[in-house]
Amino acid sequence: MPITQEELEEKQQAALCEIFTQLRIRTGHDFTSYKRATILRGI
C-alpha cells in the first residue's frame, strides 16, 4: 500500500523535529523558530 501525502508530511515533520533536537543538543542553538524554508535551504 503506497504512503499517503499526509503520512509523508508527518514523517517529514518528525524528521525535522529530530534535526532540531540534534542541532540544539550539539550547538546549543534553538532553530525551532526558523522558517521551514530557511532550514531546508541550509540542509
LINNORHU-V402712 format. One record per residue. N is the residue number from 1. RES is the residue in three letters. D_CENTER is the distance of its C-alpha to the mean C-alpha in Angstrom with 2 decimals. Layout:
N|RES|D_CENTER  N|RES|D_CENTER
This chain:
1|MET|25.15  2|PRO|22.43  3|ILE|18.94  4|THR|18.74  5|GLN|16.48  6|GLU|15.46  7|GLU|14.68  8|LEU|12.63  9|GLU|10.51  10|GLU|10.26  11|LYS|9.30  12|GLN|6.53  13|GLN|5.28  14|ALA|6.32  15|ALA|4.92  16|LEU|1.21  17|CYS|4.34  18|GLU|6.30  19|ILE|5.48  20|PHE|6.24  21|THR|9.04  22|GLN|10.37  23|LEU|10.56  24|ARG|12.30  25|ILE|14.54  26|ARG|15.54  27|THR|15.96  28|GLY|16.59  29|HIS|14.62  30|ASP|12.34  31|PHE|9.73  32|THR|8.77  33|SER|11.57  34|TYR|10.58  35|LYS|10.48  36|ARG|7.70  37|ALA|10.38  38|THR|11.04  39|ILE|7.86  40|LEU|8.11  41|ARG|11.77  42|GLY|11.54  43|ILE|9.85
